Amino acid sequence: MEYTIIQAAFGYWELLLILLVVLLLFGAKKLPELARSLGKASKEFKAGADEVKKEIEDAVSDIEDDTQSK
């Protein structure tokens, strides 16, 4: 059985307790807005990480090309 990081760090009761505390702190009306913001932030972070990874791969490729041509 494979576990995700969240499942490995927290059990179901802990997740339920965290969700209940978040609900009490932010209220039911703010939860969709909070979830939307977290989703957008996650998407932007992933795009930024992919861009950095691509730049590193391009730099390594350029260095390899330079060393092979000499």
C-alpha positions as CSV (number, residue, x, y, z in Angstrom):
1,M,0.0,0.0,0.0
2,E,1.4,3.4,-1.0
3,Y,1.0,6.4,1.2
4,T,1.1,10.1,0.2
5,I,3.2,12.5,2.3
6,I,0.1,13.7,4.1
7,Q,-1.1,10.2,4.9
8,A,2.4,9.3,6.2
9,A,2.6,12.4,8.4
10,F,-1.0,12.5,9.7
11,G,-3.7,10.0,10.4
12,Y,-7.3,10.5,9.5
13,W,-8.3,11.8,13.0
14,E,-5.5,14.4,12.8
15,L,-6.6,15.6,9.4
16,L,-10.2,15.8,10.6
17,L,-9.1,17.8,13.6
18,I,-7.1,20.2,11.4
19,L,-10.0,20.7,9.0
20,L,-12.3,21.4,11.9
21,V,-9.9,24.0,13.4
22,V,-9.6,25.6,9.9
23,L,-13.4,25.7,9.6
24,L,-13.7,27.3,13.0
25,L,-11.0,29.9,12.3
26,F,-12.0,31.0,8.8
27,G,-15.7,30.1,8.7
28,A,-17.6,28.3,6.0
29,K,-17.8,31.3,3.7
30,K,-14.1,31.8,3.5
31,L,-13.1,28.2,2.9
32,P,-13.8,28.1,-0.9
33,E,-11.9,31.4,-1.3
34,L,-9.0,30.0,0.8
35,A,-9.0,26.7,-1.2
36,R,-9.0,28.7,-4.5
37,S,-6.0,30.8,-3.3
38,L,-4.1,27.7,-2.2
39,G,-4.7,26.1,-5.6
40,K,-3.5,29.1,-7.5
41,A,-0.4,29.4,-5.3
42,S,0.3,25.7,-5.8
43,K,-0.1,26.0,-9.6
44,E,2.2,29.1,-9.7
45,F,4.8,27.3,-7.5
46,K,4.8,24.3,-9.7
47,A,5.2,26.4,-12.9
48,G,8.1,28.3,-11.3
49,A,9.8,25.1,-10.2
50,D,9.4,23.7,-13.7
51,E,10.8,26.8,-15.2
52,V,13.9,26.7,-12.9
53,K,14.3,23.0,-13.7
54,K,14.2,23.8,-17.5
55,E,16.8,26.6,-17.1
56,I,19.1,24.3,-15.2
57,E,18.8,21.6,-17.8
58,D,19.4,24.1,-20.6
59,A,22.5,25.4,-18.8
60,V,23.9,21.9,-18.4
61,S,23.2,21.1,-22.0
62,D,25.0,24.3,-23.1
63,I,28.0,23.3,-21.0
64,E,28.0,19.8,-22.4
65,D,27.9,21.2,-25.9
66,D,30.7,23.6,-25.2
67,T,33.0,20.8,-23.8
68,Q,32.2,18.5,-26.7
69,S,32.9,21.1,-29.4
70,K,36.4,21.9,-27.9
